[in-house]
Amino acid sequence: MVELSKKTQKELRKLLMKAYAKELDQHLFDLSMKFDDWKKKKIDCWDLNYHIHKFHDGILRDLFNTYNARGMDDIYMISRALANDLLCKEEIPSEAIDIVERCANDLF
C-alpha cells in the first residue's frame, strides 16, 4: 500500500463522503419517484411500502456497507467513485491521482 500524506488522506475521505452523498441522492431520487407514483394513484400504499422497505433493507444497507467497510482501501473506493461518475479526475489530489488511475485500470 502506498503511503499518502495525512492531508491527502483527509482530502480522500472528504471525497468519499461526497461520492457517498451523491450516490445516496441518486437512489433517493428514484425512491421519490415512487412517492410521486403513489400520489398519482399509479401504485397503491402496499407497493410504496414495498419500495421503501426495498430501499431501506437493500440499497441503503448496501451503500452503508460499501462506504463504511472496515479495511477497505480509500484508493479503491475513490477509483470506484471515478468509474461510477460520482467524482471527476480533477477533484482527486495530485499526490493520489496516479495511484487511483492505476487501481482503476487494474480493477475496472
C-alpha positions as CSV (number, residue, x, y, z in Angstrom):
1,M,0.0,0.0,0.0
2,V,1.3,3.5,-0.9
3,E,1.8,6.0,1.9
4,L,0.0,9.3,1.3
5,S,0.3,12.4,3.3
6,K,-2.2,12.9,6.1
7,K,-3.5,15.9,4.2
8,T,-4.2,13.8,1.1
9,Q,-5.8,11.1,3.2
10,K,-8.1,13.6,4.7
11,E,-9.0,15.0,1.3
12,L,-9.7,11.5,0.0
13,R,-12.0,10.8,2.9
14,K,-13.9,14.0,2.2
15,L,-14.2,13.0,-1.4
16,L,-15.6,9.6,-0.4
17,M,-18.3,11.3,1.7
18,K,-19.1,13.4,-1.3
19,A,-19.4,10.3,-3.5
20,Y,-21.5,8.6,-0.8
21,A,-23.8,11.6,-0.7
22,K,-24.1,11.7,-4.5
23,E,-24.8,8.0,-4.8
24,L,-27.4,8.2,-2.0
25,D,-29.0,11.2,-3.7
26,Q,-29.4,9.2,-6.9
27,H,-31.2,6.4,-5.0
28,L,-33.3,8.8,-3.0
29,F,-34.4,10.5,-6.2
30,D,-35.5,7.1,-7.6
31,L,-37.4,6.4,-4.3
32,S,-39.1,9.8,-4.6
33,M,-40.4,8.9,-8.0
34,K,-42.3,6.0,-6.3
35,F,-43.8,8.5,-3.9
36,D,-44.9,10.5,-6.9
37,D,-46.4,7.4,-8.4
38,W,-48.3,6.8,-5.2
39,K,-49.6,10.4,-5.1
40,K,-50.8,10.0,-8.6
41,K,-52.5,6.7,-7.7
42,K,-50.3,4.7,-10.1
43,I,-49.3,2.5,-7.3
44,D,-51.0,1.7,-4.0
45,C,-49.8,2.0,-0.4
46,W,-48.6,-1.6,-0.4
47,D,-46.4,-1.1,-3.5
48,L,-45.0,2.1,-2.0
49,N,-44.3,0.3,1.3
50,Y,-42.5,-2.4,-0.6
51,H,-40.3,0.2,-2.4
52,I,-39.5,1.9,0.9
53,H,-38.6,-1.5,2.5
54,K,-36.5,-2.5,-0.5
55,F,-34.7,0.8,-0.3
56,H,-34.1,0.6,3.5
57,D,-33.1,-3.0,3.7
58,G,-31.3,-3.3,0.4
59,I,-29.9,-0.2,-1.3
60,L,-29.3,1.8,1.9
61,R,-27.7,-1.1,3.7
62,D,-25.5,-1.9,0.7
63,L,-24.4,1.7,0.4
64,F,-23.6,1.9,4.1
65,N,-21.6,-1.3,4.0
66,T,-19.8,-0.2,0.8
67,Y,-18.7,3.2,2.2
68,N,-18.1,2.0,5.8
69,A,-16.3,-1.3,5.1
70,R,-13.5,-2.0,7.6
71,G,-10.2,-2.4,5.9
72,M,-11.5,-1.0,2.6
73,D,-8.8,0.9,0.9
74,D,-9.6,4.6,0.2
75,I,-7.8,4.4,-3.1
76,Y,-10.0,1.5,-4.2
77,M,-13.1,3.4,-3.2
78,I,-12.0,6.6,-5.0
79,S,-11.4,4.5,-8.1
80,R,-14.9,3.1,-7.8
81,A,-16.3,6.5,-7.4
82,L,-14.5,7.7,-10.6
83,A,-15.7,4.6,-12.5
84,N,-19.2,5.3,-11.5
85,D,-19.0,9.0,-12.4
86,L,-19.5,10.1,-8.8
87,L,-16.3,12.0,-8.8
88,C,-14.2,13.6,-11.5
89,K,-10.5,13.2,-12.0
90,E,-9.9,16.9,-11.3
91,E,-11.1,16.5,-7.8
92,I,-8.5,13.9,-6.9
93,P,-5.4,15.3,-5.0
94,S,-2.4,15.3,-7.3
95,E,-0.5,13.1,-4.9
96,A,-3.0,10.4,-5.3
97,I,-4.2,10.6,-8.9
98,D,-1.6,8.2,-10.4
99,I,-2.3,5.6,-7.8
100,V,-6.1,6.0,-8.3
101,E,-5.8,5.6,-12.0
102,R,-3.6,2.5,-11.8
103,C,-6.1,1.0,-9.3
104,A,-9.0,1.8,-11.7
105,N,-7.2,0.2,-14.6
106,D,-6.5,-2.9,-12.6
107,L,-10.0,-3.3,-11.2
108,F,-12.4,-1.9,-13.7
